[in-house]
Amino acid sequence: MHKIKFLAAATLLVLAVSCSPSGKRIKPTKNVIFMLTDGTSTGALAAARWYQRYMTGDSGFNLSLDPYVCGLVQTHESDCPITCSAPGMSAYMTGVLSRQGNVSIHPLPHPGQDIYPTDPEKAFQPAATLLEAARYWQGKSTGLVCTVSFTHATPAAASAHHEYRWNNHELALQQACEGLDLVFGSGIGDLTDEIRGMIADTGATLFEDDPEGFRSFRSGRVWALFGKSMMEYEIDRSGSGQPSLSEMTAKAIELLSSNKKGFFLMVEGSKVDYAAHSEDPVGLITELLEFDRAVKVATDFAKKDGNTTVVIIPDHGNCGIQIGGGGYNDYETNPVDSIYEGIRNCRSSAWKMLSRIQGCPEQDIPSVFKEWTGITLRPRELEDIKKYMYVTEDNYMKVSDTWNLLSVVAHIFTSRTHLNIIGGDHTGEDVFFGVYNPHGQRPEGIIKNVDINAYLCEVMGIERPLYELTCELFSPHDVVFEGSESSITKEDGCRLLSVHGRNGVSLRIPAFHNVVYRTKEDGCTDTLRTRAQCVYATGNKKFYLDRSLGELVK
């Protein structure tokens, strides 16, 4: 096997050249809006653009993001050319390549497979994010907007750290104590009484399935969550009362822009990826179009403000959707309606169709299906629906791997189009990126995902390496408390670090919280707040925490 290796100095040189147009120093802007459309293959842009032209009759329609596209990004992990969302977003936020499932941490080396040299001494150490730098170093306001749970890979990688992206509770604990100025999205199912209390302790107001409360909120920190684990697809949102992604983006900008020091906002079009995994072209296209409306909200603000940069990007491709392929060999004789005519009357995502036909009398299935999709079911399709009526796949990433009701419905949708989907998995393709910058300074060409982080550091005015913040906030406990006796136990399901200093002071520090219980020689116990959450890594059984805590036991 041939290994690809680069010297660190050479890599830094490449970053500096590729992210500085004409070699000029990037002029920082006060605000940065980072907009990520999850799991979006580049072919989805054409599919969405032509769909909207066909549906509206506006042959001149272009996506709002089109003018800002300036290049392609190579997305990959530290040891693999295809990335999942967690390391994909982590690379943008930290500049560190990591392994599958890693949420903004340094990766464990994978001998024989690592694409670049990986430092085993740093394995499992949390890597400081741009959001954390904006908050701790610059005093900016910070916010997350998404349409799935706030603990999901993309928002988590901006605001938390973990070896494994599916540890929702431990991610939620970190995000709740992070001091985020706003969180809009889903994830009520990830809330506990403790997490609600931690959110309240930051001074934030929490709205749960309360669109009126969300819309009437005027100032201060706020969380507004809708749905247990995800919001409705945009095509299904009517009548739900839930805000759209573009509405949440506008609200976030309104609230965050009151900070004179500026803000960092992450906006995710989360469910493009969900629809791509299901191979649902209707859900995918309509989700991408709503994300594009959110892009317009952000760029309109940026143009008016004059001091805001907007970055628009996917974390990876998914499903490889494209116009043509398959039975579309005679494409030169077919007009645009040959692509979309079969789904022009579809008013439902494939996912929502499940609840509409499950439990429906068998004789009513064809009429209900046609009512919401405009599609007349073929005999074999009706048989498949009946056969798989109550077969589900709980893992949204695995829907297309087996026959289940969602995959059956999505296949029916696709069969009525001339859209080709290669499969319901992530792809290693280069993805588009776009930038609006008031000074016209933006990277161009084909660059690596970590180059995006380098550009963002410059445009945010972060002059120190992010690893310096990593060392400030996330140093190993054996380094922080060198010379003191320490032990790690587990109480009520939570890892606990106990430290006994030579000055008679002892500390108790729970993992994934931002609190330290200090007991002095007289037996009195104080509760202290740390700047950042204390992270525990199971891989090496170490706590990573604020370096300044070592002063408490000296």
Legacy VTK file of the C-alpha trace (Angstrom):
# vtk DataFile Version 3.0
C-alpha trace
ASCII
DATASET POLYDATA
POINTS 554 float
0.000 0.000 0.000
1.330 3.450 -0.941
1.050 5.986 1.873
0.500 9.668 1.187
2.639 11.827 3.440
3.281 15.557 3.569
5.516 17.620 5.771
3.628 19.853 8.214
5.505 22.949 7.044
4.630 22.241 3.430
0.975 21.784 4.331
0.904 25.141 6.129
2.422 26.785 3.084
-0.276 25.326 0.835
-2.977 26.614 3.194
-1.525 30.098 3.264
-1.317 30.315 -0.523
-4.705 28.782 -1.340
-6.664 30.827 1.177
-5.123 34.225 0.508
-6.275 35.578 -2.883
-3.345 37.122 -4.780
-1.211 36.561 -1.690
-2.941 39.451 0.106
-3.748 39.320 3.783
-7.411 38.584 4.436
-9.214 41.543 6.010
-11.312 40.282 8.958
-15.057 40.852 9.131
-16.987 41.311 12.358
-19.522 38.559 11.647
-19.272 35.131 10.051
-22.250 33.006 8.983
-21.234 29.440 8.187
-23.938 27.666 6.181
-23.679 23.930 5.639
-26.025 21.848 3.523
-25.518 18.341 4.837
-24.836 15.462 2.466
-25.291 17.452 -0.736
-23.818 16.129 -3.952
-22.905 18.819 -6.448
-25.387 17.342 -8.932
-28.172 18.292 -6.513
-27.698 21.944 -7.496
-28.717 21.270 -11.099
-31.546 18.965 -10.009
-32.985 21.639 -7.699
-32.438 24.486 -10.156
-34.259 22.753 -13.040
-37.018 21.504 -10.729
-37.790 25.058 -9.623
-37.718 26.332 -13.200
-40.149 23.611 -14.215
-42.490 24.087 -11.257
-42.656 27.892 -11.521
-42.308 28.361 -15.265
-39.442 30.767 -14.599
-36.760 29.653 -17.047
-34.400 32.289 -15.688
-34.466 30.995 -12.111
-31.095 30.544 -10.435
-30.236 29.522 -6.921
-29.430 32.321 -4.507
-26.110 30.635 -3.775
-25.080 30.467 -7.446
-23.222 33.822 -7.620
-21.010 32.901 -4.677
-19.744 29.492 -5.822
-15.980 29.804 -6.214
-14.544 26.310 -6.064
-14.622 22.714 -4.963
-13.630 21.118 -1.665
-11.951 17.755 -1.214
-13.769 16.170 1.715
-12.097 13.311 3.535
-11.212 11.922 6.950
-7.754 11.404 8.430
-7.741 7.822 7.150
-10.435 7.619 4.480
-11.427 9.507 1.286
-15.143 9.390 2.180
-16.198 11.236 5.309
-19.168 11.103 7.618
-20.693 14.322 8.906
-18.858 14.417 12.240
-15.253 14.498 10.963
-16.427 16.395 7.880
-17.735 19.302 9.956
-14.904 18.920 12.477
-12.351 19.609 9.740
-14.076 22.898 8.926
-14.427 23.910 12.564
-11.020 22.831 13.926
-8.636 22.393 10.998
-7.985 18.861 12.296
-8.674 15.775 10.204
-10.190 12.967 12.253
-11.752 9.536 11.941
-15.306 8.332 11.413
-17.616 9.356 14.243
-15.103 11.748 15.830
-16.589 15.055 16.986
-13.898 17.775 17.034
-11.122 15.690 18.579
-7.644 14.651 17.472
-7.780 11.193 15.889
-6.269 7.932 17.005
-3.673 6.885 14.406
-4.752 4.207 11.949
-1.488 2.530 10.914
-1.338 1.605 7.265
-4.406 3.668 6.388
-3.768 7.227 7.600
-3.672 9.649 4.668
-1.502 12.116 6.577
0.826 11.619 9.560
-1.158 11.536 12.811
0.330 12.410 16.207
-0.430 9.592 18.690
0.360 11.918 21.616
-2.657 14.067 20.726
-5.113 11.196 20.179
-8.540 11.831 21.772
-7.663 15.396 22.807
-10.551 17.802 22.054
-9.688 20.253 19.275
-10.862 23.815 19.861
-13.463 25.042 17.347
-14.044 28.341 15.573
-17.186 28.830 17.639
-15.175 28.425 20.838
-12.519 30.839 19.560
-15.212 33.379 18.697
-16.611 33.129 22.208
-13.508 32.793 24.400
-10.982 34.860 22.476
-13.183 37.452 20.778
-16.256 37.894 22.970
-18.581 37.328 20.041
-22.107 35.939 20.272
-22.523 32.385 18.990
-25.477 30.403 17.678
-26.581 27.167 16.020
-29.497 26.680 13.617
-30.470 23.261 12.249
-33.545 21.139 11.467
-32.506 17.986 13.331
-31.437 17.483 16.944
-28.942 20.013 18.244
-26.790 17.013 19.274
-26.466 15.859 15.669
-23.017 15.664 14.085
-22.891 19.095 12.446
-24.055 21.352 15.303
-22.195 19.128 17.784
-18.902 19.458 15.913
-19.160 23.237 16.216
-19.851 23.234 19.950
-18.818 19.954 21.627
-16.241 17.171 21.644
-16.480 13.400 21.727
-14.977 10.234 20.283
-18.344 9.055 19.020
-21.040 11.196 17.439
-23.963 9.097 18.696
-23.347 9.803 22.404
-26.187 12.320 22.343
-26.443 12.768 26.105
-22.788 13.603 26.614
-22.867 15.982 23.649
-26.033 17.650 24.961
-24.460 18.181 28.383
-21.573 20.055 26.786
-23.782 22.181 24.560
-26.104 23.042 27.444
-23.269 24.473 29.526
-21.381 26.011 26.599
-23.108 29.379 26.996
-24.421 29.451 23.435
-26.454 32.568 22.752
-29.032 30.687 20.730
-29.916 27.224 19.509
-32.771 26.734 17.035
-33.694 23.288 15.747
-34.927 19.980 17.135
-33.916 17.608 19.905
-36.565 17.793 22.622
-35.999 14.064 23.038
-32.402 14.765 24.068
-33.422 17.085 26.907
-33.416 15.905 30.514
-34.279 17.827 33.645
-30.560 18.258 34.285
-29.945 19.610 30.782
-32.915 21.962 31.044
-31.446 23.233 34.305
-28.025 23.720 32.729
-29.551 25.727 29.872
-31.379 27.885 32.424
-28.129 28.398 34.357
-26.636 30.102 31.283
-29.471 32.628 31.403
-31.203 31.220 28.340
-34.939 30.911 27.783
-36.020 27.483 26.511
-39.019 27.031 24.197
-40.207 23.491 23.452
-42.625 23.100 20.522
-43.641 26.723 21.089
-43.490 28.597 17.757
-45.306 31.603 19.234
-42.715 31.901 21.997
-39.937 31.600 19.422
-41.401 34.302 17.207
-42.139 36.744 20.010
-38.732 36.467 21.714
-36.829 39.739 21.471
-33.535 39.684 23.376
-31.223 37.513 25.446
-30.099 33.925 25.175
-32.646 31.495 23.787
-33.154 27.863 22.790
-36.159 26.976 20.617
-36.600 23.284 19.804
-39.290 21.629 17.694
-39.939 17.888 17.599
-38.330 14.988 19.381
-35.426 14.418 17.006
-36.130 16.335 13.821
-38.333 19.042 12.397
-40.741 18.456 9.544
-39.412 18.328 6.017
-40.003 21.665 4.312
-42.534 20.135 1.905
-44.499 18.775 4.920
-44.195 21.856 7.160
-47.476 23.561 6.253
-49.920 23.353 9.152
-47.269 22.259 11.648
-46.648 25.728 13.012
-42.909 25.076 12.872
-40.672 27.837 11.504
-38.737 27.275 8.302
-34.956 27.181 8.141
-34.961 30.609 6.502
-37.183 32.044 9.254
-34.921 30.628 11.966
-31.890 32.051 10.149
-33.461 35.506 10.017
-34.380 35.342 13.706
-30.879 34.203 14.663
-29.252 37.055 12.759
-31.655 39.558 14.332
-30.777 38.417 17.856
-27.047 37.869 17.430
-26.336 41.129 15.596
-26.993 43.132 18.772
-23.464 42.243 19.978
-21.120 45.087 18.966
-18.187 42.646 18.924
-19.918 40.542 16.282
-21.167 36.969 16.020
-20.468 33.496 14.672
-23.558 31.659 13.412
-23.712 28.105 12.088
-26.744 27.245 9.913
-27.317 23.686 8.714
-29.690 22.468 6.031
-29.780 19.172 7.889
-32.353 17.081 6.091
-30.961 17.186 2.574
-28.782 14.386 3.940
-31.747 12.499 5.421
-33.557 12.549 2.083
-30.391 11.534 0.224
-29.941 8.510 2.498
-33.562 7.561 1.736
-33.026 8.181 -1.994
-36.027 10.541 -1.910
-35.606 13.097 -4.724
-38.638 15.161 -3.686
-37.483 15.577 -0.100
-33.904 16.262 -1.169
-34.737 18.939 -3.740
-37.267 20.806 -1.606
-34.935 20.771 1.414
-32.108 22.179 -0.718
-34.376 24.903 -2.077
-35.294 25.929 1.476
-31.618 25.986 2.441
-31.084 28.246 -0.567
-33.768 30.605 0.755
-31.844 30.721 4.041
-28.727 31.595 2.028
-30.592 34.565 0.567
-31.549 35.723 4.069
-27.906 35.547 5.162
-26.379 37.170 2.082
-29.001 39.948 1.994
-28.050 40.776 5.587
-24.340 40.564 4.790
-24.630 42.954 1.852
-26.566 45.470 3.912
-24.285 45.095 6.940
-21.017 45.409 5.019
-19.030 43.585 7.699
-20.204 39.983 7.374
-18.760 36.983 5.542
-21.027 34.095 4.510
-19.563 30.669 3.692
-21.819 28.130 1.944
-20.717 24.495 1.745
-21.679 20.804 2.111
-19.741 18.531 4.474
-19.762 15.683 1.948
-21.729 14.344 -0.990
-24.528 11.820 -0.641
-26.385 9.636 -3.149
-24.711 11.245 -6.183
-28.004 12.551 -7.586
-27.874 13.782 -11.168
-30.140 14.539 -14.088
-30.016 11.728 -16.642
-28.505 8.282 -16.618
-30.319 4.982 -16.595
-33.064 4.934 -19.220
-32.464 8.528 -20.320
-30.271 7.644 -23.278
-32.386 9.711 -25.689
-31.920 12.853 -23.593
-31.402 15.149 -26.590
-35.031 14.675 -27.654
-36.573 15.150 -24.204
-37.728 18.474 -22.711
-37.417 19.347 -19.025
-40.890 18.056 -18.221
-39.700 14.526 -19.014
-37.571 14.786 -15.854
-40.118 16.159 -13.399
-43.626 15.645 -14.797
-44.104 12.474 -12.753
-43.568 14.318 -9.438
-44.928 17.768 -10.223
-48.025 17.156 -8.047
-46.115 15.611 -5.168
-46.904 17.449 -1.900
-45.227 15.083 0.518
-41.807 13.744 1.381
-41.379 9.991 1.204
-40.955 9.974 5.003
-44.304 11.706 5.603
-46.105 9.334 3.262
-45.450 6.539 5.749
-47.793 7.995 8.373
-50.338 8.818 5.682
-50.679 5.226 4.456
-49.795 3.165 7.533
-53.020 1.982 9.114
-54.973 3.129 6.083
-57.539 0.585 4.830
-55.935 -1.356 2.004
-58.575 -0.293 -0.476
-57.787 3.377 0.234
-54.015 3.198 -0.224
-54.046 4.019 -3.985
-56.331 7.030 -3.544
-54.433 8.398 -0.538
-51.135 7.957 -2.338
-52.424 9.753 -5.413
-53.969 12.549 -3.324
-50.584 13.502 -1.863
-48.250 12.625 -4.734
-50.253 12.697 -7.942
-48.861 9.224 -8.667
-51.021 6.332 -9.791
-49.604 3.222 -8.188
-48.759 0.285 -10.407
-49.932 -3.175 -9.269
-46.416 -4.273 -8.252
-45.868 -1.039 -6.310
-49.102 -1.518 -4.383
-48.051 -5.072 -3.570
-44.700 -3.826 -2.256
-46.384 -1.203 -0.089
-48.634 -3.836 1.455
-45.729 -6.233 1.926
-43.487 -3.724 3.700
-46.223 -1.633 5.366
-44.815 -2.075 8.867
-41.181 -2.738 8.019
-39.103 0.228 9.152
-35.430 1.100 9.444
-34.691 3.162 12.546
-31.253 4.244 11.337
-31.911 6.943 8.740
-28.474 6.292 7.236
-29.377 2.677 6.433
-32.813 3.157 4.834
-31.634 2.358 1.319
-29.733 -0.756 2.417
-32.864 -2.883 2.802
-36.439 -3.066 1.618
-38.668 -1.158 4.020
-41.677 1.079 3.555
-39.613 4.280 3.285
-37.275 2.834 0.666
-40.272 1.490 -1.284
-42.000 4.890 -1.380
-38.773 6.723 -2.243
-38.134 4.266 -5.084
-41.631 4.969 -6.450
-40.852 8.707 -6.448
-37.534 8.236 -8.242
-39.052 5.878 -10.823
-41.324 8.709 -11.993
-38.357 10.950 -12.818
-35.233 10.944 -14.946
-33.081 11.620 -11.939
-30.350 9.085 -11.345
-29.301 8.213 -7.773
-26.272 5.955 -7.378
-27.176 4.859 -3.834
-28.086 6.069 -0.378
-24.571 6.423 0.978
-21.982 9.163 1.335
-19.709 9.800 -1.624
-16.091 10.924 -1.910
-16.766 13.531 -4.588
-15.496 17.088 -4.404
-18.297 19.355 -3.179
-18.976 22.981 -4.073
-18.260 25.907 -1.819
-19.331 29.508 -2.045
-18.319 32.673 -0.222
-19.786 36.141 0.048
-17.150 38.488 1.416
-17.640 42.274 1.458
-14.029 42.796 0.348
-14.202 40.178 -2.401
-11.554 38.086 -0.635
-12.321 34.396 -0.917
-10.469 31.168 -1.678
-10.830 29.762 -5.179
-10.173 26.540 -7.036
-10.003 23.029 -5.606
-8.964 23.004 -1.958
-8.986 20.660 1.027
-11.566 20.789 3.803
-8.983 22.012 6.324
-8.235 24.951 3.982
-11.741 26.198 4.725
-10.796 26.360 8.408
-7.644 28.319 7.553
-9.696 30.847 5.569
-12.270 31.180 8.343
-9.558 31.796 10.934
-8.238 34.651 8.797
-11.610 36.177 8.004
-12.585 36.002 11.683
-9.358 37.744 12.660
-8.052 34.803 14.711
-4.323 35.474 14.744
-3.236 32.664 17.070
-3.280 28.973 16.098
-6.413 27.211 17.306
-4.183 24.649 18.990
-3.244 27.327 21.529
-6.896 27.487 22.559
-6.965 23.692 22.639
-4.109 23.749 25.133
-5.823 26.435 27.221
-9.188 24.713 27.476
-8.486 21.007 26.951
-5.223 19.930 28.554
-4.891 16.344 29.905
-5.682 16.059 33.599
-2.337 14.421 34.392
-0.610 17.514 32.990
-2.951 20.045 34.614
-2.662 18.371 38.034
0.935 17.157 37.773
2.253 16.297 41.226
-1.219 15.807 42.708
-2.983 12.539 43.385
-5.922 11.932 41.067
-8.407 9.146 40.355
-11.365 8.561 38.033
-14.548 6.880 39.234
-18.096 6.546 37.981
-21.054 7.861 39.969
-24.688 7.783 38.776
-23.482 6.986 35.273
-21.123 9.974 35.141
-17.321 9.848 35.129
-15.844 11.838 38.008
-12.281 13.093 38.387
-11.083 13.455 41.996
-7.917 15.428 42.724
-6.120 15.776 46.059
-3.646 18.625 46.197
-0.702 19.035 48.531
-2.311 22.222 49.890
-5.131 20.210 51.470
-7.618 21.183 48.774
-9.529 18.448 46.938
-11.512 18.735 43.720
-14.376 16.736 42.252
-14.939 17.318 38.541
-17.803 15.635 36.617
-17.249 14.821 32.957
-18.984 16.883 30.259
-19.937 19.643 32.713
-18.402 23.039 33.390
-18.383 22.782 37.164
-15.747 21.998 39.803
-16.541 21.174 43.429
-13.658 22.402 45.600
-13.370 21.259 49.214
-10.931 23.246 51.362
-9.052 22.206 54.474
-11.851 23.498 56.732
-14.311 21.126 55.034
-16.254 23.859 53.242
-17.120 23.123 49.612
-17.324 25.745 46.871
-18.919 25.315 43.464
-16.806 26.876 40.720
-17.615 27.339 37.044
-14.998 26.552 34.423
-14.583 28.461 31.182
-15.299 25.370 29.105
-16.734 21.921 29.635
-14.513 19.159 31.011
-14.310 16.315 28.484
-13.602 12.666 29.299
-12.101 10.356 26.671
-12.773 6.647 27.107
-10.082 5.815 24.553
-7.243 6.809 26.879
-9.167 7.296 30.150
-8.209 10.940 30.486
-10.041 14.112 31.398
-9.328 17.201 29.285
-9.957 20.487 31.039
-9.058 24.117 31.585
-5.317 24.372 32.182
-5.815 27.112 34.785
-7.551 24.644 37.151
-4.127 23.396 38.181
-3.736 26.573 40.255
-6.512 25.396 42.586
-4.393 22.647 44.112
-1.020 24.395 44.290
LINES 1 555
554 0 1 2 3 4 5 6 7 8 9 10 11 12 13 14 15 16 17 18 19 20 21 22 23 24 25 26 27 28 29 30 31 32 33 34 35 36 37 38 39 40 41 42 43 44 45 46 47 48 49 50 51 52 53 54 55 56 57 58 59 60 61 62 63 64 65 66 67 68 69 70 71 72 73 74 75 76 77 78 79 80 81 82 83 84 85 86 87 88 89 90 91 92 93 94 95 96 97 98 99 100 101 102 103 104 105 106 107 108 109 110 111 112 113 114 115 116 117 118 119 120 121 122 123 124 125 126 127 128 129 130 131 132 133 134 135 136 137 138 139 140 141 142 143 144 145 146 147 148 149 150 151 152 153 154 155 156 157 158 159 160 161 162 163 164 165 166 167 168 169 170 171 172 173 174 175 176 177 178 179 180 181 182 183 184 185 186 187 188 189 190 191 192 193 194 195 196 197 198 199 200 201 202 203 204 205 206 207 208 209 210 211 212 213 214 215 216 217 218 219 220 221 222 223 224 225 226 227 228 229 230 231 232 233 234 235 236 237 238 239 240 241 242 243 244 245 246 247 248 249 250 251 252 253 254 255 256 257 258 259 260 261 262 263 264 265 266 267 268 269 270 271 272 273 274 275 276 277 278 279 280 281 282 283 284 285 286 287 288 289 290 291 292 293 294 295 296 297 298 299 300 301 302 303 304 305 306 307 308 309 310 311 312 313 314 315 316 317 318 319 320 321 322 323 324 325 326 327 328 329 330 331 332 333 334 335 336 337 338 339 340 341 342 343 344 345 346 347 348 349 350 351 352 353 354 355 356 357 358 359 360 361 362 363 364 365 366 367 368 369 370 371 372 373 374 375 376 377 378 379 380 381 382 383 384 385 386 387 388 389 390 391 392 393 394 395 396 397 398 399 400 401 402 403 404 405 406 407 408 409 410 411 412 413 414 415 416 417 418 419 420 421 422 423 424 425 426 427 428 429 430 431 432 433 434 435 436 437 438 439 440 441 442 443 444 445 446 447 448 449 450 451 452 453 454 455 456 457 458 459 460 461 462 463 464 465 466 467 468 469 470 471 472 473 474 475 476 477 478 479 480 481 482 483 484 485 486 487 488 489 490 491 492 493 494 495 496 497 498 499 500 501 502 503 504 505 506 507 508 509 510 511 512 513 514 515 516 517 518 519 520 521 522 523 524 525 526 527 528 529 530 531 532 533 534 535 536 537 538 539 540 541 542 543 544 545 546 547 548 549 550 551 552 553
